[in-house]
Amino acid sequence: MNEVRINRERCKGCGLCLKACPKNLLQISKTPNERGFHPAETGENIVQCIACGQCYQVCPDGAIEVIDGKHAK
């Protein structure tokens, strides 16, 4: 199963990953992290993730890890 892990404390909520996701599976959290930023988070439909890694590639903070069921990107 594919998985996207977002480090809430590292994410600044820039939204680049939301724009990069071809399936629109990410959203901005309504709850701020400890630094006051509203980080990205996975939505209910994350099971539809194709593990393309585009969210990981555009993240300027290195806050995203993508697991494609075989290995991490």
Biopython code that builds the backbone (N, CA, C, O; Angstrom):
import numpy as np
from Bio.PDB.StructureBuilder import StructureBuilder

atoms = [
    (1, "MET", "N", (0.839, -1.185, 0.000)),
    (1, "MET", "CA", (0.000, 0.000, 0.000)),
    (1, "MET", "C", (0.884, 1.249, 0.000)),
    (1, "MET", "O", (1.900, 1.299, 0.694)),
    (2, "ASN", "N", (0.501, 2.226, -0.761)),
    (2, "ASN", "CA", (1.246, 3.477, -0.832)),
    (2, "ASN", "C", (0.919, 4.347, 0.378)),
    (2, "ASN", "O", (-0.180, 4.296, 0.929)),
    (3, "GLU", "N", (1.900, 5.137, 0.769)),
    (3, "GLU", "CA", (1.728, 5.975, 1.945)),
    (3, "GLU", "C", (2.507, 7.275, 1.783)),
    (3, "GLU", "O", (3.597, 7.299, 1.213)),
    (4, "VAL", "N", (1.919, 8.359, 2.300)),
    (4, "VAL", "CA", (2.592, 9.657, 2.331)),
    (4, "VAL", "C", (2.702, 10.055, 3.794)),
    (4, "VAL", "O", (1.705, 10.096, 4.515)),
    (5, "ARG", "N", (3.911, 10.343, 4.220)),
    (5, "ARG", "CA", (4.140, 10.783, 5.597)),
    (5, "ARG", "C", (4.615, 12.229, 5.566)),
    (5, "ARG", "O", (5.569, 12.569, 4.868)),
    (6, "ILE", "N", (3.938, 13.068, 6.331)),
    (6, "ILE", "CA", (4.294, 14.479, 6.394)),
    (6, "ILE", "C", (4.718, 14.813, 7.811)),
    (6, "ILE", "O", (3.963, 14.589, 8.758)),
    (7, "ASN", "N", (5.908, 15.341, 7.959)),
    (7, "ASN", "CA", (6.415, 15.762, 9.262)),
    (7, "ASN", "C", (5.760, 17.107, 9.600)),
    (7, "ASN", "O", (6.154, 18.144, 9.067)),
    (8, "ARG", "N", (4.778, 17.082, 10.473)),
    (8, "ARG", "CA", (3.996, 18.281, 10.822)),
    (8, "ARG", "C", (4.858, 19.418, 11.346)),
    (8, "ARG", "O", (4.588, 20.583, 11.055)),
    (9, "GLU", "N", (5.871, 19.100, 12.099)),
    (9, "GLU", "CA", (6.685, 20.147, 12.712)),
    (9, "GLU", "C", (7.669, 20.765, 11.722)),
    (9, "GLU", "O", (8.116, 21.895, 11.917)),
    (10, "ARG", "N", (8.000, 20.052, 10.690)),
    (10, "ARG", "CA", (8.930, 20.564, 9.688)),
    (10, "ARG", "C", (8.196, 21.364, 8.598)),
    (10, "ARG", "O", (8.768, 22.283, 8.012)),
    (11, "CYS", "N", (6.946, 21.016, 8.335)),
    (11, "CYS", "CA", (6.156, 21.638, 7.263)),
    (11, "CYS", "C", (5.735, 23.054, 7.633)),
    (11, "CYS", "O", (5.306, 23.315, 8.757)),
    (12, "LYS", "N", (5.866, 23.971, 6.661)),
    (12, "LYS", "CA", (5.446, 25.367, 6.857)),
    (12, "LYS", "C", (4.123, 25.677, 6.161)),
    (12, "LYS", "O", (3.659, 26.817, 6.193)),
    (13, "GLY", "N", (3.521, 24.685, 5.541)),
    (13, "GLY", "CA", (2.221, 24.881, 4.908)),
    (13, "GLY", "C", (2.254, 25.737, 3.659)),
    (13, "GLY", "O", (1.310, 26.482, 3.397)),
    (14, "CYS", "N", (3.323, 25.644, 2.885)),
    (14, "CYS", "CA", (3.455, 26.476, 1.679)),
    (14, "CYS", "C", (2.456, 26.087, 0.592)),
    (14, "CYS", "O", (2.111, 26.914, -0.253)),
    (15, "GLY", "N", (1.990, 24.842, 0.604)),
    (15, "GLY", "CA", (0.992, 24.396, -0.354)),
    (15, "GLY", "C", (1.531, 23.875, -1.672)),
    (15, "GLY", "O", (0.755, 23.482, -2.543)),
    (16, "LEU", "N", (2.846, 23.865, -1.836)),
    (16, "LEU", "CA", (3.411, 23.374, -3.095)),
    (16, "LEU", "C", (3.050, 21.910, -3.347)),
    (16, "LEU", "O", (2.810, 21.517, -4.489)),
    (17, "CYS", "N", (3.011, 21.112, -2.296)),
    (17, "CYS", "CA", (2.675, 19.696, -2.457)),
    (17, "CYS", "C", (1.221, 19.515, -2.898)),
    (17, "CYS", "O", (0.912, 18.606, -3.669)),
    (18, "LEU", "N", (0.338, 20.375, -2.411)),
    (18, "LEU", "CA", (-1.065, 20.302, -2.812)),
    (18, "LEU", "C", (-1.198, 20.533, -4.307)),
    (18, "LEU", "O", (-1.957, 19.842, -4.987)),
    (19, "LYS", "N", (-0.461, 21.504, -4.812)),
    (19, "LYS", "CA", (-0.511, 21.825, -6.238)),
    (19, "LYS", "C", (0.139, 20.728, -7.078)),
    (19, "LYS", "O", (-0.266, 20.494, -8.217)),
    (20, "ALA", "N", (1.138, 20.061, -6.524)),
    (20, "ALA", "CA", (1.878, 19.041, -7.275)),
    (20, "ALA", "C", (1.158, 17.692, -7.344)),
    (20, "ALA", "O", (1.403, 16.911, -8.264)),
    (21, "CYS", "N", (0.291, 17.415, -6.401)),
    (21, "CYS", "CA", (-0.376, 16.107, -6.345)),
    (21, "CYS", "C", (-1.387, 15.968, -7.480)),
    (21, "CYS", "O", (-2.361, 16.719, -7.529)),
    (22, "PRO", "N", (-1.171, 15.016, -8.396)),
    (22, "PRO", "CA", (-2.090, 14.849, -9.515)),
    (22, "PRO", "C", (-3.453, 14.301, -9.111)),
    (22, "PRO", "O", (-4.404, 14.379, -9.888)),
    (23, "LYS", "N", (-3.557, 13.756, -7.920)),
    (23, "LYS", "CA", (-4.811, 13.177, -7.435)),
    (23, "LYS", "C", (-5.531, 14.076, -6.419)),
    (23, "LYS", "O", (-6.615, 13.736, -5.946)),
    (24, "ASN", "N", (-4.925, 15.221, -6.088)),
    (24, "ASN", "CA", (-5.505, 16.159, -5.101)),
    (24, "ASN", "C", (-5.821, 15.480, -3.769)),
    (24, "ASN", "O", (-6.933, 15.585, -3.253)),
    (25, "LEU", "N", (-4.829, 14.785, -3.225)),
    (25, "LEU", "CA", (-5.031, 14.007, -2.010)),
    (25, "LEU", "C", (-4.545, 14.697, -0.743)),
    (25, "LEU", "O", (-4.718, 14.164, 0.353)),
    (26, "LEU", "N", (-3.943, 15.869, -0.876)),
    (26, "LEU", "CA", (-3.401, 16.571, 0.284)),
    (26, "LEU", "C", (-4.228, 17.814, 0.579)),
    (26, "LEU", "O", (-4.915, 18.343, -0.295)),
    (27, "GLN", "N", (-4.151, 18.267, 1.815)),
    (27, "GLN", "CA", (-4.880, 19.463, 2.239)),
    (27, "GLN", "C", (-4.076, 20.173, 3.315)),
    (27, "GLN", "O", (-3.132, 19.611, 3.869)),
    (28, "ILE", "N", (-4.452, 21.400, 3.606)),
    (28, "ILE", "CA", (-3.804, 22.155, 4.673)),
    (28, "ILE", "C", (-4.582, 21.927, 5.957)),
    (28, "ILE", "O", (-5.809, 22.025, 5.977)),
    (29, "SER", "N", (-3.870, 21.625, 7.015)),
    (29, "SER", "CA", (-4.482, 21.360, 8.317)),
    (29, "SER", "C", (-5.082, 22.632, 8.911)),
    (29, "SER", "O", (-4.543, 23.725, 8.740)),
    (30, "LYS", "N", (-6.182, 22.477, 9.596)),
    (30, "LYS", "CA", (-6.797, 23.601, 10.302)),
    (30, "LYS", "C", (-6.099, 23.844, 11.637)),
    (30, "LYS", "O", (-6.241, 24.908, 12.239)),
    (31, "THR", "N", (-5.348, 22.848, 12.088)),
    (31, "THR", "CA", (-4.643, 22.926, 13.366)),
    (31, "THR", "C", (-3.183, 23.291, 13.136)),
    (31, "THR", "O", (-2.489, 22.593, 12.397)),
    (32, "PRO", "N", (-2.701, 24.367, 13.748)),
    (32, "PRO", "CA", (-1.300, 24.754, 13.556)),
    (32, "PRO", "C", (-0.341, 23.802, 14.273)),
    (32, "PRO", "O", (-0.703, 23.133, 15.241)),
    (33, "ASN", "N", (0.890, 23.763, 13.766)),
    (33, "ASN", "CA", (1.924, 22.990, 14.444)),
    (33, "ASN", "C", (2.535, 23.852, 15.556)),
    (33, "ASN", "O", (2.063, 24.960, 15.811)),
    (34, "GLU", "N", (3.563, 23.353, 16.205)),
    (34, "GLU", "CA", (4.170, 24.077, 17.337)),
    (34, "GLU", "C", (4.802, 25.397, 16.924)),
    (34, "GLU", "O", (4.988, 26.279, 17.763)),
    (35, "ARG", "N", (5.138, 25.550, 15.636)),
    (35, "ARG", "CA", (5.741, 26.795, 15.158)),
    (35, "ARG", "C", (4.705, 27.786, 14.640)),
    (35, "ARG", "O", (5.053, 28.881, 14.199)),
    (36, "GLY", "N", (3.425, 27.399, 14.694)),
    (36, "GLY", "CA", (2.354, 28.287, 14.271)),
    (36, "GLY", "C", (1.958, 28.167, 12.820)),
    (36, "GLY", "O", (1.086, 28.905, 12.361)),
    (37, "PHE", "N", (2.578, 27.252, 12.077)),
    (37, "PHE", "CA", (2.239, 27.033, 10.674)),
    (37, "PHE", "C", (1.113, 26.004, 10.571)),
    (37, "PHE", "O", (0.970, 25.134, 11.430)),
    (38, "HIS", "N", (0.337, 26.116, 9.534)),
    (38, "HIS", "CA", (-0.698, 25.124, 9.250)),
    (38, "HIS", "C", (-0.120, 24.166, 8.210)),
    (38, "HIS", "O", (-0.094, 24.486, 7.022)),
    (39, "PRO", "N", (0.342, 22.992, 8.648)),
    (39, "PRO", "CA", (1.027, 22.072, 7.746)),
    (39, "PRO", "C", (0.081, 21.332, 6.807)),
    (39, "PRO", "O", (-1.131, 21.289, 7.018)),
    (40, "ALA", "N", (0.661, 20.764, 5.786)),
    (40, "ALA", "CA", (-0.092, 19.895, 4.881)),
    (40, "ALA", "C", (-0.397, 18.601, 5.621)),
    (40, "ALA", "O", (0.312, 18.208, 6.547)),
    (41, "GLU", "N", (-1.459, 17.959, 5.193)),
    (41, "GLU", "CA", (-1.818, 16.661, 5.755)),
    (41, "GLU", "C", (-2.513, 15.838, 4.684)),
    (41, "GLU", "O", (-2.972, 16.370, 3.673)),
    (42, "THR", "N", (-2.582, 14.547, 4.917)),
    (42, "THR", "CA", (-3.252, 13.669, 3.975)),
    (42, "THR", "C", (-4.748, 13.678, 4.274)),
    (42, "THR", "O", (-5.168, 13.801, 5.425)),
    (43, "GLY", "N", (-5.531, 13.547, 3.225)),
    (43, "GLY", "CA", (-6.977, 13.498, 3.380)),
    (43, "GLY", "C", (-7.464, 12.055, 3.455)),
    (43, "GLY", "O", (-6.671, 11.114, 3.465)),
    (44, "GLU", "N", (-8.761, 11.906, 3.507)),
    (44, "GLU", "CA", (-9.376, 10.580, 3.604)),
    (44, "GLU", "C", (-9.082, 9.704, 2.388)),
    (44, "GLU", "O", (-9.021, 8.480, 2.506)),
    (45, "ASN", "N", (-8.903, 10.311, 1.242)),
    (45, "ASN", "CA", (-8.715, 9.552, 0.004)),
    (45, "ASN", "C", (-7.267, 9.185, -0.276)),
    (45, "ASN", "O", (-6.931, 8.833, -1.406)),
    (46, "ILE", "N", (-6.407, 9.261, 0.728)),
    (46, "ILE", "CA", (-4.989, 8.984, 0.516)),
    (46, "ILE", "C", (-4.753, 7.561, -0.004)),
    (46, "ILE", "O", (-3.693, 7.274, -0.560)),
    (47, "VAL", "N", (-5.715, 6.687, 0.171)),
    (47, "VAL", "CA", (-5.587, 5.318, -0.349)),
    (47, "VAL", "C", (-5.494, 5.322, -1.870)),
    (47, "VAL", "O", (-5.093, 4.321, -2.464)),
    (48, "GLN", "N", (-5.857, 6.428, -2.506)),
    (48, "GLN", "CA", (-5.768, 6.556, -3.965)),
    (48, "GLN", "C", (-4.390, 7.031, -4.431)),
    (48, "GLN", "O", (-4.174, 7.229, -5.627)),
    (49, "CYS", "N", (-3.466, 7.212, -3.498)),
    (49, "CYS", "CA", (-2.114, 7.682, -3.823)),
    (49, "CYS", "C", (-1.432, 6.715, -4.792)),
    (49, "CYS", "O", (-1.465, 5.498, -4.609)),
    (50, "ILE", "N", (-0.819, 7.285, -5.821)),
    (50, "ILE", "CA", (-0.103, 6.476, -6.813)),
    (50, "ILE", "C", (1.405, 6.482, -6.572)),
    (50, "ILE", "O", (2.168, 5.941, -7.372)),
    (51, "ALA", "N", (1.828, 7.089, -5.476)),
    (51, "ALA", "CA", (3.240, 7.149, -5.074)),
    (51, "ALA", "C", (4.125, 7.724, -6.176)),
    (51, "ALA", "O", (5.223, 7.224, -6.420)),
    (52, "CYS", "N", (3.650, 8.766, -6.832)),
    (52, "CYS", "CA", (4.429, 9.383, -7.915)),
    (52, "CYS", "C", (5.625, 10.169, -7.375)),
    (52, "CYS", "O", (6.612, 10.369, -8.083)),
    (53, "GLY", "N", (5.532, 10.612, -6.122)),
    (53, "GLY", "CA", (6.636, 11.332, -5.502)),
    (53, "GLY", "C", (6.699, 12.811, -5.827)),
    (53, "GLY", "O", (7.656, 13.479, -5.436)),
    (54, "GLN", "N", (5.709, 13.345, -6.532)),
    (54, "GLN", "CA", (5.753, 14.760, -6.896)),
    (54, "GLN", "C", (5.672, 15.656, -5.666)),
    (54, "GLN", "O", (6.319, 16.703, -5.631)),
    (55, "CYS", "N", (4.902, 15.276, -4.671)),
    (55, "CYS", "CA", (4.815, 16.074, -3.441)),
    (55, "CYS", "C", (6.173, 16.119, -2.741)),
    (55, "CYS", "O", (6.599, 17.167, -2.256)),
    (56, "TYR", "N", (6.833, 14.989, -2.698)),
    (56, "TYR", "CA", (8.156, 14.870, -2.103)),
    (56, "TYR", "C", (9.172, 15.757, -2.835)),
    (56, "TYR", "O", (9.989, 16.431, -2.208)),
    (57, "GLN", "N", (9.108, 15.744, -4.155)),
    (57, "GLN", "CA", (10.072, 16.476, -4.972)),
    (57, "GLN", "C", (9.959, 17.990, -4.821)),
    (57, "GLN", "O", (10.971, 18.689, -4.876)),
    (58, "VAL", "N", (8.756, 18.505, -4.632)),
    (58, "VAL", "CA", (8.583, 19.958, -4.566)),
    (58, "VAL", "C", (8.690, 20.524, -3.153)),
    (58, "VAL", "O", (8.746, 21.743, -2.988)),
    (59, "CYS", "N", (8.720, 19.678, -2.140)),
    (59, "CYS", "CA", (8.745, 20.161, -0.756)),
    (59, "CYS", "C", (10.084, 20.831, -0.433)),
    (59, "CYS", "O", (11.118, 20.163, -0.420)),
    (60, "PRO", "N", (10.075, 22.144, -0.172)),
    (60, "PRO", "CA", (11.321, 22.850, 0.118)),
    (60, "PRO", "C", (11.858, 22.575, 1.524)),
    (60, "PRO", "O", (13.002, 22.910, 1.831)),
    (61, "ASP", "N", (11.040, 21.973, 2.364)),
    (61, "ASP", "CA", (11.433, 21.733, 3.749)),
    (61, "ASP", "C", (11.801, 20.283, 4.032)),
    (61, "ASP", "O", (12.158, 19.954, 5.163)),
    (62, "GLY", "N", (11.722, 19.418, 3.042)),
    (62, "GLY", "CA", (12.040, 18.004, 3.244)),
    (62, "GLY", "C", (11.126, 17.350, 4.252)),
    (62, "GLY", "O", (11.548, 16.479, 5.013)),
    (63, "ALA", "N", (9.868, 17.770, 4.256)),
    (63, "ALA", "CA", (8.914, 17.295, 5.260)),
    (63, "ALA", "C", (8.083, 16.103, 4.794)),
    (63, "ALA", "O", (7.258, 15.593, 5.552)),
    (64, "ILE", "N", (8.290, 15.652, 3.556)),
    (64, "ILE", "CA", (7.442, 14.599, 2.998)),
    (64, "ILE", "C", (8.252, 13.372, 2.643)),
    (64, "ILE", "O", (9.345, 13.460, 2.084)),
    (65, "GLU", "N", (7.689, 12.229, 2.980)),
    (65, "GLU", "CA", (8.254, 10.937, 2.613)),
    (65, "GLU", "C", (7.149, 10.169, 1.913)),
    (65, "GLU", "O", (6.015, 10.141, 2.390)),
    (66, "VAL", "N", (7.467, 9.544, 0.786)),
    (66, "VAL", "CA", (6.496, 8.748, 0.036)),
    (66, "VAL", "C", (6.950, 7.300, 0.050)),
    (66, "VAL", "O", (8.092, 6.991, -0.289)),
    (67, "ILE", "N", (6.050, 6.424, 0.443)),
    (67, "ILE", "CA", (6.307, 4.984, 0.466)),
    (67, "ILE", "C", (5.467, 4.376, -0.638)),
    (67, "ILE", "O", (4.241, 4.484, -0.610)),
    (68, "ASP", "N", (6.099, 3.739, -1.606)),
    (68, "ASP", "CA", (5.349, 3.166, -2.722)),
    (68, "ASP", "C", (5.014, 1.700, -2.541)),
    (68, "ASP", "O", (4.726, 1.002, -3.513)),
    (69, "GLY", "N", (5.049, 1.231, -1.312)),
    (69, "GLY", "CA", (4.747, -0.160, -1.053)),
    (69, "GLY", "C", (5.961, -1.060, -1.172)),
    (69, "GLY", "O", (5.949, -2.197, -0.700)),
    (70, "LYS", "N", (7.010, -0.552, -1.803)),
    (70, "LYS", "CA", (8.236, -1.330, -1.981)),
    (70, "LYS", "C", (9.426, -0.655, -1.337)),
    (70, "LYS", "O", (10.267, -1.318, -0.730)),
    (71, "HIS", "N", (9.504, 0.681, -1.466)),
    (71, "HIS", "CA", (10.617, 1.412, -0.873)),
    (71, "HIS", "C", (10.257, 2.891, -0.748)),
    (71, "HIS", "O", (9.353, 3.377, -1.427)),
    (72, "ALA", "N", (10.964, 3.593, 0.117)),
    (72, "ALA", "CA", (10.712, 5.029, 0.351)),
    (72, "ALA", "C", (11.386, 5.866, -0.722)),
    (72, "ALA", "O", (12.445, 5.514, -1.240)),
    (73, "LYS", "N", (10.734, 6.997, -1.047)),
    (73, "LYS", "CA", (11.310, 7.970, -1.982)),
    (73, "LYS", "C", (11.736, 9.187, -1.189)),
    (73, "LYS", "O", (12.251, 10.148, -1.761)),
]
sb = StructureBuilder()
sb.init_structure("model")
sb.init_model(0)
sb.init_chain("A")
sb.init_seg("    ")
for serial, (resi, resn, name, xyz) in enumerate(atoms, 1):
    if name == "N":
        sb.init_residue(resn, " ", resi, " ")
    sb.init_atom(name, np.array(xyz, "f"), 0.0, 1.0, " ", f" {name:<3s}", serial, name[0])
structure = sb.get_structure()
